[in-house]
Amino acid sequence: MLDIKLSARSGRIADMIQSFRDVPARVMPYAASTALTRTAQALAKTVLPGEMQRVFDRPNRYTLNSLRVKPATKDKLAASVWVKTDATNNGTRPEDYLFPSVAGGARNEKRFERAMRYAGLLPTGWRAMPGQGAPLDEFGNLRRGEMQRILTATRTAFDPYQRKTNSARSRRNAKKAPYFAVTPLTGRFVGGEYRETPNRLQPGVYRREGKGIKPVLIFTKTQPKYRQRLDFVGVSERFTVQTFPTEFNRAAQAILSRPR
């Protein structure tokens, strides 16, 4: 799981808390839990999204809003910032594509790739990359509506209710579908139709445009690899060291100023 924990027991934070010798012991846990939570919230809402905007090319709102916070309490002096592990609308989990940018290395299989693999279109270990004809959004990603149309046309939609039937009408429509997919093996899918014939086209998904075709997705054995770009832990630790003392002092003074 991609997360970072800010704990009052960790070395540098513990040392900072001990340095506030003028703060009564009874106030310490309350001030520490408030400071930890505020620091974590600032990381999730401002600091880390700002770092994403700096190191990524036009990250979308889904990515920038992917961070969550588990607040500290006076009894559990630890706050966490983590990348959510669930996805909305059958999309890709933020953790799956952010983790390689944090740790480096190959990216995980995306949800649509898994659907294509289940349907027998994409062999295990293969990945799909945008082709020259891929319609990209303003963030450089394949448009969501386009991906859904591809999955439906090639009968690989993850939602069973979006799959085409095997009726004669469905097969006729499949042959006229704007998309067809070439397997990395010897056959090809044309819409929902599978033909056991050799094909010289590079494996992938193609869109018909008049008498021509354009590659929308290209299938490859080469695993896409990412270099480390988002210093998730380093940015968090530096910000915590810089911010926690101020937040702790502010919280302590607010508690001490309350009428008893």
KACOR-V256044 format. One line per field, one symbol per residue. psi: psi as a letter, one per 40 degrees, with the letter a starting at -180 (. if undefined). burial: I if it has 16 or more other ideal C-beta (glycine too) atoms within 10 Angstrom, else O. A space follows every 50 residues. Layout:
BEGIN
psi = ???
burial = ???
END
This chain:
BEGIN
psi = hhihhhieeiddddddddegeehidddddddddddddddddddddddddd dddddihfiiddddeeiihhiiiddgghiihihieiiiffahhdddeddd edeiaiiihiddddddddeedhiheiihihadehhiaeeeihhddddddd dddefehdhdeeiiifiddddddddeieiihhieaeaihhbehhhgiihe ihhahihhgbeiihhdihhidhhhiiihdhgddddddddddddddddddd ddddddeih.
burial = OIIIIIIIOOOOIOOIIOOIOOIOOOIIIOIIIIIIIIIIIIIIOOIIIO IIOOOIOOIOOIIIOIIOIOOIOOOOIIIIIIIOOOOOOIOIIIIIIIII IIOOOOIIIIIIIOIIIOIOIIOOOIIIOIIOOIOOOOOOIIOOOIIIII IIIIIIIIOOOOIIOOOOOOOOOIOOIOIIIIIOOOIIIIIIOOOOOOOO OOIIIIIOOOOOOOIIIIIOOOOOOIOOIIOIOOIIIOIIOOIIIOIIIO IIOOIOOOOO
END
